Amino acid sequence: MIDRLGIAGVGLIGGSLALAARRAGIAREVVGFGRTRANLDVALSRGIVDRAGTEPSVLEGADFVLLATPVGLLAPTAAAVAPWLAPGAIVTDAGSVKAPVVRAAASLPGGIRFVGGHPIAGTEDSGAAAADADLFRGARCVLTPVSSTDADARARVRRLWEAVGMEVVEMSPEEHDAVLALTSHVPHVLAFALAIEAGETAARDGVDALSFAGPSFRSATRVAASSPETWRDVLSANAASLSLALGRLRARIDEIESAARTDPAALERLVARARSVRRSLDAASLAAGRGTSGGSGTGPASVRVEPAGGPLSGEVRVPGDKSIAHRAILFGAIAEGPTVVRGVGGGEDNASTIRVLRSLGVRIDRDGDVVRVDGRGFDGLREPAGTLDCGNSGTTMRLVAGVLSGRPFASRLDGDASLRKRPMRRVMEPLARMGARFESEDGRPPVEVRGGVLRPASFELAVASAQVKTALVLAGLQAEGETVVREPALSRDHTERLLPVFGGRVERRSPTEIAVRGPQRLRGAEVVVPGDPSAAAFWLVAGSIVPGSRVVVRDVCVNPTRTGAIDALRAMGARIALRSRPPVGEEEVADLEVEAARLRSAEISGETMLRAIDEFPVLAVAAALASGETRFRDAGELRVKESDRIAAMAVGLRALGAEVSELPDGLVVRGPTVLGGGVVESHGDHRIAMAFAIAALAARAAVEIRGAEAIAVSDPGFLDTLARLRGARA
């Protein structure tokens, strides 16, 4: 906890950190210091800071300060504020040039502890009006400690940036400046030069080049709209590294120019190499939730997906099933002893569960798809220092609420803008019957949880929900006596299958009724997570709708509660074969082989719809390409997912030319449709974004998907896999 966080320079970066720190609950007071009263007044009116002033004395007593001024003012600002800070205060910065700043800060007086830092995030906008609490989520921050850097200060600065959602890495100041010269400073130089040249073409040649500017020019010059003062200081401060990087780039430009004059084959190879690098960048960016180049820089990112142009062919391995991974990691955290979970996907949802559990004092180490959890039992959980950030994961929030209901402390659960729209009352109300106390506005996040001694109860759920069922089981494990959960229909049973692996006892009295008697102590275990059937469904539809295709999806979980999409597609005429593989624990596993087929209409409702609820978006795409009228019913739950998925698919499919009608609990899709190209919105929903990427394969023209960064929530490698299945046609 920071008692008084000082922000010197309350602009885009400084203001965004203040907002993110407030949301995370890690600063008791935030004070702003800046040069212009007007900007500080904006910061005050938006609640970014509690107090603000244009004199450094306003930061008196601050124990933690971020310097977020232009690079040329960082050292003078540090010297100006240092005399006013609390003894031993920590000062860090956000400058994109490090070596000169770190050298200057080494002589700060009064025991001030400086740690060089650079959060690599931002837009071309500036000022407190542009501040955004989500600016840092999923981005990378570089710390540049030197031999004299205080170890405690270094650790606390790391925790600050991690608390607002950043991945933190460390390197020397000189190494940082060399890397950033190439990846940040050179692109700005190129944008400045290109914009200037285009602007002066009219005077020199009598042609208004800007009137011919297309998307590539706009994308290449976007950052030319950046602050002149900021970039004057950045480029001057890093002139030596910039010169080296520009020298290498000039040689590369000469190589391309020479190939264009004399060697078309070499030119093609160079362009192919560039395309490969760019695709790798897009995949890495989506994995971190940062989006791709199609975005404006101030809003969600976009991707453009071209029609298939030929059959899809190949093998696919989808990420580990996130429903199973959520539970395995969480059970490991409340068990006693070590747990190893293999096959965890790289999506943001499972990362949210890991982040929340770490904030509760659980040691969790991750190496690729292997997660190791040092479980200390329920009693090993500790009261969090700040807000528990669940990101976009409703599963994380609902399941963790069940755990926290029995813990003797208060916690605050929150998430991103999408999660804040999702209802939590369905889990809060039954847990409150067991003795927990909740506070929220209109039953939506943020949610305050005050745990305590729980009493067992018997529940008749109005809607079948594996998340609510699991939350009640997690609470029941802590209560003295028997907790019973009855559902109106069968829901996913991963909890019932996985809990015994950790030594837990759960009684299945019928397919829709379970009982757990507490209190119970779990023990650590080893778990292998099979492939996610929801992720596999996208490739089953892709293989079905692109003529001549054959795709194999390896090692997929085929738990009967999860095969609704397969059953629905088979009812529509899809050619899908299941080849059994060795089971993973109590979970059935199979390879799925799909071949292109002519699809027909079907009625998808009842228990089939319930088992295919997450796959609805891509099934709606299949319906648009099937002959006849396909009706989706009994899917009212889709109105309150990451988006209103019924409305989102209706709007998007209509934009591509499909005939669609909404029902209160579903959709009517009339096909077959010859889909046109166009622009669709993801509405911040990963499954909507991926569904329209699959739709684009069967369209007549490219489809642009806005908000494509949402794909990283469940399958960061999705676009890479799509490109590989298309081969040279990607």
N, C-alpha and C positions, 0 to 999 in steps of 0.2 A: 504494500500500500504506500502510495506517495502522498505525503501530507499536503505539500503545496507544489504543484507542477507549474513551472514557468515556461511560457512559450514566447520566445523572442523572434518576432516575425509571424504574425497571425494571418498567414495567407493560405494557399491551397494545402501545402504540406503541414505547416504548423497547426492550422485550423482543423484539418482532418485528423491529426493525432489527438488534439484536444477532444473532438467529438468521439473518436473511437475509444479513448481512455475513459471518458465518461460512461459510455455504454458498457465497457468491460468492468466498471466499478472499481478502478485501481487508483483513482486520484480523488482525495477529499476536496481539494480546491484547485481551480485552474486560473492562472493569472496571465494576462497578455501584455507584452511590451512591443510597441511598434512606432513607426515614424509618422503615420498619418492618422489624425483623429477620426476621419470619416470611415476608414477601414475598421478601426477598433470599434466604432459605434455599430457597424454591421455585425462584428463578432459578438458584441454584447446583446444585440437584438435577437440573434439566432441562438443564444445560449451557449455559444462556443466557450466563452470564458466567464468567470464570475466577476472579475475586476480587470481593468485595463488602463494603461497610461502610456504617455510618450516619453517618460523619464525612466531610466533604469532602476530608480528607487522603488518602482511599483513591484519589482520582483523581490523585495526585501523578505528574507526568511525562507525563500524557496529552497527546497532540498533536492530538486531534480529539475533541470532546465534543458529544453531543446532549443538549439540555435537553428532557425529556419529562415535566415536572411539570404539575400544574394551572396554568392561565394566571396566576393570582394569585401563584404562587411562582416564575415564570420569572426575573424580574429579581432577587429576593433570592438565588435559587440560583446565578445567573450570578456575582453578586458574591461569594458564599461560596466557589465553586470556583476562581475566577480566580487567586488567589495560588498555587495548588498546581499549575497547569498548566505544561507545557513552554513556553519562550519562543516567542512567535509562534504559539501554538496556535490552531486554528480552533474556534470555538464556533458551533453553529447550534441551532435550536429546532424544536419541532413544534406550537407553539401555534396555535389557530384565530383568534386576534386578534393583529394584527401592529403597528399603529402605536405603542401605548404600550410594547411590548416592544423594538422597534427603537430608540426614543428612549432608553430606560433603558440599553440595551446599548452605546450610543455612548461611554459613559464608563468601560468596563471597563479595568482597569489592566494594565500589563506587556506592552503590545503585543499583547494578545489580539485576534484578528480575528473579528468577529461577522458572520454572514450570516443574516438572517431567513428562516425556512422554515415551510411547513405541508404535510405529507403528508396529502392528503385521502383517508383510509382509516380503517377501524375498525369496531367493532361496539359494542353496548351493554355488552359484558363488559369487565372490567378486571382488572388485576393480572398478575403474571408467568405465572400459570397459563393465561391467555388468549392468550399470545404465539403468533404463527403466522408462520413464515418466508415463507409465500405471501401475507401480508396486503397487500403493496404491489404485487404483480404486476399490471400493466395499469392501475393507478390513476394519478392525477395529483398531482404535487407542485408547489406554488407557492413560488418564491423571491421575496423582497421586498428586493432591494438598494437602497441609496440612494447618493448621490454619493460618500460617504466609504467605501463598501464596497471592501475589498481585492479586486483582480481575480483574483489567484491563488486566494484563499480561495473566492470565488464559483464559480470553475471547479471546484474540488475538491469543494465541496458538491454541485454539479450532478452530477458524476461518481458521487458516493456514491449518490444517489437513483436515478440511471440504472442503476447496477450491481445494484440490488435490484429492478429491473423497472418503475420508474416513468417516466411521461412528465413532463418538467420544463418549466414555463412560468414567466415572470417578470412581475411587475406591481408597482406602488408599494404600500407598506403601506396607504395610505388606500383605494386602489381595491380591494385584497384585502378589507378589512374591510367595504366597502359590498356587494360581491358575496356574501361569506359570510354577511352578515346576512340576505340574502334566501334563499339556497339551503341554509343550515345552521341558523342561529340561530332564524329565524322558525319553521321546521318543528318545532323543539324546543319553542318557546313554545306553538304550537298543540297539540302532543301533551300537554304539561303541563296546559294549560287543559282540554282535552277529558277527560283522565283524571280530573282533580279534579272536574269537573262531573258526570261519570258516577258517581263515587264518592259524591258528596253528594246525588244524586237521591233515594236511599232515605230519608235523614233528612228531606228537604224534602217529598217527594211520596209517600213510602211505597211506591215501586216500585224493585226491585233491577234497575237498568238493565244492570248487568254480566252478569246471567244471560241477557240477550238479545244480547250482543255477538257479532257475526259477523266474517268475515274483514276487511271494510273497517275496522271499528273497531280490530281487532287490528293491522292494518297501519298505520293512522293514529297509533296510540299506542305503537308498538314502542319508539321512542326515549325514551318517558317512563320507561323502566327504567334510564336512564343515571345516572351518578354525580352526586348533588346537589352535592358540593363542586366538581366540574369545571364544571358548568353555572352555579353561582353566580358563579364567577370569569369565565367566558366572557361571560355576558350583562351583567354589571356592567362589564367592561372595554370592551365594544362597545356601550354603551347608546345613544350618539348615533346610530350607523348603524342599530341595531335599531329605534329610535323612528321614523326615516324610513321604513324598510321596512314596519313595522307600520301606519303611517299610510296608505301606498299600498294595503296589503292590505285595510284596513278599507273603503276606498273601493270596492275590487273586490267585497268581500262585500256592501256596500250595493247595488251594481249588480245582483248576482245576486238578492238578496232582493227588490228592486223588480220585476225581471222576473218572478219567481215569483208576485208578487201581481197583476201587471197585463198582462204581455206574454209569453204562452207561446212565441211564435215567437222573440222575442229571447232567451228563456231557452234554447231549443234551440240557437241559434247560439252562445251562450256556452259551453254544454256541449261543442258540437262543436269549438270553438276549444281548449278544455282538453284534449279527447281527442287532438287533433292534436299539441299540445305534448308530451303524455305519450308518444305513440307515437314522436316524434322522440327523446325522452330514452331510451326503451327501445332504439331502434336504435343510438344512440350508445354506450350502456352495453354492449350486446352486442359492438359493434365493438371496444371496449377490453377486453373480457373481464370486465366487472364485473357482468353479470347484470341482471335486472329486478326489479320491485317485489315479485314473488311470494315472494322468499326471506325467511327468518326474520331475516336480519341476521347470523346466526352460522354459516350453512351455505350450500350452493349455492342459487342463485336459481332461480325457477320461472317458467314462462309457462303461460298457460291458453289453449288453442286451441279455438274453437267449431267445430261442424260447418259445412260450406260454405253450406248454405241456398240454393244456386243455382249455376248454371254458373260456372266460372272462364273469364276471357277477357282476352287481352292479350298483349303482347310482353315478353320477359324478356331481360336481358343478365346472364349469370353472371360471377363473378369470373374473371380470367385463370387459366389452368391452373397450379396451384401446382407440379406436378412440373416443368413447363418453366421456370417462374420460378425455382425453387430452382437449377436447373442454370445458367440464363443468368446469374444474379447471381454464383454461385460461379465459373463459368468467367471472368466478367469480373474477379473478384478476383485470379485467378491468371494472367490475361493481362497483357500489357504495353500500356499506353495506355488511353484512356477507353472505357467501354462504356455504352451507354444501353439500358435495358430498359423497354419501354412495355407497359401493360396488366397490371401486377402487381396482384393482388388485395389487399384490405385485411385478409386473415386473419392470425391469429397465427403460423402456421407459417412463411410467408415472412418475417415480421418477426423470427422467431427466427434464421433464416439471416443476415439483415442484421446483427442484434445480435452474433452470434458473429464474423462477419467484421470488424466494426468493432473488436471486442476483440482481433483479430489484427493490428491496425494498418492496416486498409484504410479509405480514406476513401470513404464512401458517402453520397450525398445523395438524399433522397426528396421528391418533390412530387406528392402524389396518387398516381396509378398509374404515375408515371414514376420510375425509379430510375437514378441515375447513379453509376457505379463508377469510381474512379481506380485502375486496375490497375497494380501494380508487379512482376508476375511472382511465381513461387514464392518467389524470394529476398527479395521485399519483405514477406513475412509476418513478424511479430514475435512473440516469446514473450509470451503474455498475462499481465497482472498478476494476474488472478484466475481463478476458475472460468468456463468457457464455458457459459452458460446456454442450453440448447437448448429450453427451454419444454416444449411437448407434441409437438415435432416429431422423430420418429424419422428422417425423411429428413435433416434437418439433422445429426443426430448421426452417422449412418452415412456420409454423403458427406464431412463434414468430417474424420472419422476417416481416410478415404483420403488426403486432402490432408496431414494432420498426420503420417501415417506416414513421409513423406519429409523432414520438417523437423527441423533439428538442435536441437530443444528439447523440453521436457516440457510437456504440457497436461493439463487435467482437464476432461472433458465431463460435464455433469449436466443435469437437467431437473426437471420437476414430478413429483408423486407418481405420476401415470399413466405417464409415460415411464420412471420408475425400475422399473416392473414388466416392461418389455419386454426381450426377449432381444437381446443385442448380440454373442453369441459367434459367430453366423454370419458377421459381418463381421470380428471380431477375429481369428479363427483363420486365415483366408486371408491377411490382412494381416501377421500374425506370421510366416507362411511367407516373406514377402518381406523380412523383417528388422526390422519394427517391434516394439516391446515394449508389452504392455498389462497393466494391473492392474485387477481389478474383483472384486466379491463375487458369486459365482455367475453370472458372465457378464452382469450387469445394471448399469445406471448407479448411481453415478458410475463413469466409466471414465478411468483414467490412461493417457495415450498418450506414449510416448517414441519420437520419430522418429529416423531416421538414414539411412544409405546403403542404398537398397533394391536388391534383386536381382530380375530378372524371374522369372516362374513360369507354369506352366500349371495351370488349375483346371477341375475337373469338379464343378459345383455340384450338390448333392443336391436343392435346391429352386430353381425359377426365381425370381429376385429382381432387379428392375431396380436396387434400391438397392445390393445387394451388388455387382452387375456394375459399376455406376458408381463405387463406392468403389475397386474394383480397377483400373478404367481410370485414375482420378485418381492412384493409386499408380504404375501403369505408366507414366504420362507422366513420372514422375520417375526411373524405373529405367533402367539401361543394358542395352538388349536388348528382346526381345519377350515381352509378357505375353498369354496366351491365356485366354479365359473361354468355357467350354461350359456350356450349361444343358439341363435335361431337357425344357424346353418354351419356347415363345416368351414373352418378357417385354417390358415397355414398351421402346421403342427411341428415346426422346427424346434420350438421350445420343449415340447414333450419328448421329442427324439433326442435332443442334445443334453438336456439336464441330467439324465442318468450317466452320461459320460463323465460328468463332474461329481458323481456320487449322489446326486439329488434324487429324491423320490417323488414321483408324480403319478397319480392314479387316473387312468383313462376309463371312466365309467360308461361312456358311449362316445361315438364320433363327435358329439357336440357338448360333452360334459367332462370336466376334469376336476380333480381335487388335489390339494397339496396341504400337508400337515407340517406346521412349523413349531418351534424354530428348527432350522436345518443348517448344517455346516457343509459347505462344498469343498472339494479338494481339486488342486490343479490337474490339468489334463493336456493331452496332445490332440489337436483337431486338424483335419484336412478339409478345406472348404471346396466343394465341387463348383463347377461353372454355373453361372446365373441363368436360369431359364428365361427370365425377362429380357436379359441382354441377347440371348440366343434368338428370341422371337423376331428381332429386326432382320437377322440374316435368313431366317426361314421365309419371311415375306419377300425379301430381296431375291432369294433364289427362286421363288414361285412366280414373280411377276416379270422377270427379265427373260425373254425367250432364249432357250438353249442353255440355261444356267444349270450348274450342279455345284452345290456347296455342302461341305461337311463341317458340322460344329462338334468339336471334341469335348468329351467328359463333362456333360451337362447334368445337373441335378434334375431328376424326373420324379421327385416326390409327387404322389398323386394329387396333393393339394395345389400343385404348381403347374400342372399340365393343361390348364384350360385353354391356353392359346393354341397348343398343338391340336387339341380336340376341335376347337373352332375352325382352324385352318383345314383340317381334314374334312370337316363337314362342308367346307367351301370347295372341296375338290383338290386340295393341295396334296402333293406326293411326298410324304414325309415318312422315312423309315427310322426306327429306333434300333440301334445295335447295343445290346447290354454290355456294360463294363462292370468291373468289380465295385461293389458298394463302398461308400465312404461312411463308416460308422453305421447308423441306421438309415442313411439316405441312399436311395437308388440313384444310379448314374448310368448314362448312356451316351453314345455318339448319335447325333441327329444328322441324317442325310436327306437333303431336299433337292428335288429337280423341278424345273419349270413346268407349270401346268396351267390350263385354262380354269380360272376360278369362277364359281357360281355363287349366287346369293344364299344366305342362311339366316336363321333366327338364332341370335346369341343372347341368352338370357338365363335367369335362374342360377343354379349352382355353377354352370359353365362360365357365366359372366363373372361370378364371384371369384372363380379360380383364374380368370384371365383379366382381372381388373387393372393390373399394371400394364398389360399389353394392349389395352384398348386403342391407344393412338395409332399404333402400326397396323392393328386389325382394321381400323377405319380406312387406312390407306388401301389395304387389300380389298376392302369392300367397294371402294371407288372404282377399282379395276375389274371387279367381278360382274358377271352378267346378272341382271335382275335387281331386286330390292332387298338389301340386307338391313335387318332391324337389330339394334342393340338395346336391350331393356334391362331393368333392375340394376342400373349402374349409377344411382343417385350420388353415391359416395364420391364419384369423379368430380362433382361440383366443388369439392373442398380439398382437392389434392394440391400439389405445388402450384397449379393453376386450376381454373375451371376447365378441365380437360374436354368436356363435352362441347362447350362454347368455343374453345380454342381450336379444336379440330374442325368444327363446323365452319368457322370463319376462314381458316387456312385452306381447307379443301375447296370452298367456294372461290377463293382467290385464284385457285389453279383450274377452275372451270367445272368442278364436280357439282352434282345436284344433291343437296343435303338438307334435311329438316331436323330440327332439334325436338326432342321430347323432354319432359321434366326429368326423366331418369335414363335418358339414352339418346340415340341418334338413328335416323333413317337415311341410308345412303343408296342412291339409285345409280347403277352402272350398266354396262361398262363406260367409263369416261376416258376420253383422250385428254390427258392432263396437259395443260399449257404451262409455260414457265411463269415466273413472277416472284413476288416478294411476300414472305410469310414471317410471322412473329413467333418466337418460342414462348413468350410470356414468362420467361425465366424458368421454364420447365424442360428438364433434360429429355424426357421421353417425347415431348412435342417436337423438339429440335431434331432428334434422331429420326422420328417418324417421317418428317418432311424431307430429310436427306434421302431416305429410302424412296419416297414418292418421286423425287427428282430423277431417279434412275429410269422411270417409265414415262417421264414427261417429254414433250416435244422440244422444250428449251430449258435453259438453266433455271434453277430455283435458288434465290438468295434467302438464307435463313438468318434473321436478325436475333441476336441474343444467343448465339451458338456457344458461348462460353459455358452455358448450362450443361452441355454434354459431359463436362468433367465431373459432374456430380456422381455419375454411375459408371461411365466407360471412357476414360481419357484417351484410349487408343482407338476409338471408334473410327475416326476419319482416316487414320493410317490403315486400318483393316479394310475399309472401303476402297481406298486407293489400291491396295494389294490385290483385292479380288477383281478389280477392273483391269489390272495390268497396265499396258501402254495406253489404255483409253481413259485413265484417271484425269 
